[in-house]
Amino acid sequence: MKRKHQCRVYGNFIVENNATIRGTAQEFGVAKTTVYNHVTKTLPKVDEELAEKVRKVLEKNKAERHIRGGLANRAKYRK
């Protein structure tokens, strides 16, 4: 029961905040693997509609991560 509730909580957080797996894990104080497994494996079995929304956010984040990495690297070496 708790696992189903947690996967919904993580899923809602990701959708509402346009969050990454890593950001969600930091927010809830759990491992990235835990969040990933909850939203990719358990959530589709529990709530397909929310799982689809989460998948879209994660795909968008994945497509943009090279940009965020570049900006972080740029900021690091400008100091």
C-alpha positions as a LaTeX table, in Angstrom:
\begin{tabular}{lrrr}
\hline
Residue & $x$ (\AA) & $y$ (\AA) & $z$ (\AA) \\
\hline
Met1 & 0.00 & 0.00 & 0.00 \\
Lys2 & 2.74 & 2.45 & 0.93 \\
Arg3 & 4.60 & 1.82 & $-2.34$ \\
Lys4 & 1.52 & 2.71 & $-4.40$ \\
His5 & 1.06 & 5.90 & $-2.41$ \\
Gln6 & 4.74 & 6.85 & $-2.73$ \\
Cys7 & 4.82 & 6.36 & $-6.48$ \\
Arg8 & 1.84 & 8.72 & $-6.81$ \\
Val9 & 3.53 & 11.27 & $-4.55$ \\
Tyr10 & 6.75 & 11.15 & $-6.58$ \\
Gly11 & 4.81 & 11.28 & $-9.85$ \\
Asn12 & 2.75 & 14.29 & $-8.79$ \\
Phe13 & 5.88 & 16.10 & $-7.61$ \\
Ile14 & 7.64 & 15.50 & $-10.93$ \\
Val15 & 4.66 & 16.73 & $-12.96$ \\
Glu16 & 3.86 & 19.76 & $-10.77$ \\
Asn17 & 7.46 & 20.95 & $-10.50$ \\
Asn18 & 8.83 & 19.76 & $-13.85$ \\
Ala19 & 11.39 & 17.98 & $-11.68$ \\
Thr20 & 14.11 & 15.51 & $-12.54$ \\
Ile21 & 14.59 & 12.11 & $-10.95$ \\
Arg22 & 17.60 & 13.46 & $-9.06$ \\
Gly23 & 15.73 & 16.55 & $-7.85$ \\
Thr24 & 12.81 & 14.44 & $-6.68$ \\
Ala25 & 15.13 & 12.07 & $-4.83$ \\
Gln26 & 16.83 & 14.99 & $-3.07$ \\
Glu27 & 13.48 & 16.52 & $-2.13$ \\
Phe28 & 12.23 & 13.32 & $-0.49$ \\
Gly29 & 15.56 & 12.11 & 0.88 \\
Val30 & 15.60 & 8.81 & $-1.01$ \\
Ala31 & 17.84 & 7.21 & $-3.60$ \\
Lys32 & 17.52 & 8.08 & $-7.30$ \\
Thr33 & 16.98 & 4.39 & $-8.03$ \\
Thr34 & 14.00 & 4.32 & $-5.68$ \\
Val35 & 12.31 & 7.24 & $-7.42$ \\
Tyr36 & 13.13 & 5.84 & $-10.86$ \\
Asn37 & 11.70 & 2.41 & $-10.06$ \\
His38 & 8.58 & 3.89 & $-8.48$ \\
Val39 & 7.73 & 6.18 & $-11.40$ \\
Thr40 & 8.74 & 3.88 & $-14.28$ \\
Lys41 & 7.76 & 0.43 & $-13.04$ \\
Thr42 & 5.13 & 0.76 & $-10.31$ \\
Leu43 & 3.30 & 3.94 & $-11.33$ \\
Pro44 & 2.09 & 2.65 & $-14.73$ \\
Lys45 & 0.42 & $-0.26$ & $-12.94$ \\
Val46 & $-1.22$ & 2.06 & $-10.40$ \\
Asp47 & $-2.15$ & 5.19 & $-12.42$ \\
Glu48 & $-1.60$ & 5.09 & $-16.17$ \\
Glu49 & $-2.64$ & 8.70 & $-16.77$ \\
Leu50 & $-0.18$ & 10.10 & $-14.22$ \\
Ala51 & 2.52 & 7.74 & $-15.50$ \\
Glu52 & 2.10 & 9.16 & $-19.01$ \\
Lys53 & 2.46 & 12.73 & $-17.72$ \\
Val54 & 5.58 & 11.75 & $-15.77$ \\
Arg55 & 7.05 & 10.04 & $-18.82$ \\
Lys56 & 6.60 & 13.22 & $-20.89$ \\
Val57 & 8.31 & 15.37 & $-18.24$ \\
Leu58 & 11.19 & 12.92 & $-17.94$ \\
Glu59 & 11.63 & 12.76 & $-21.72$ \\
Lys60 & 11.73 & 16.56 & $-21.87$ \\
Asn61 & 14.30 & 16.66 & $-19.05$ \\
Lys62 & 16.41 & 14.04 & $-20.79$ \\
Ala63 & 16.34 & 16.02 & $-24.02$ \\
Glu64 & 17.46 & 19.18 & $-22.19$ \\
Arg65 & 20.08 & 17.73 & $-19.86$ \\
His66 & 23.03 & 18.43 & $-22.15$ \\
Ile67 & 22.08 & 22.11 & $-22.00$ \\
Arg68 & 21.87 & 22.15 & $-18.20$ \\
Gly69 & 25.21 & 20.34 & $-17.99$ \\
Gly70 & 26.81 & 22.88 & $-20.28$ \\
Leu71 & 25.47 & 25.79 & $-18.25$ \\
Ala72 & 26.71 & 24.24 & $-15.01$ \\
Asn73 & 30.13 & 23.65 & $-16.52$ \\
Arg74 & 30.26 & 27.21 & $-17.82$ \\
Ala75 & 29.35 & 28.63 & $-14.41$ \\
Lys76 & 31.95 & 26.44 & $-12.74$ \\
Tyr77 & 34.82 & 27.74 & $-14.85$ \\
Arg78 & 33.76 & 31.38 & $-14.89$ \\
Lys79 & 34.56 & 31.75 & $-11.17$ \\
\hline
\end{tabular}
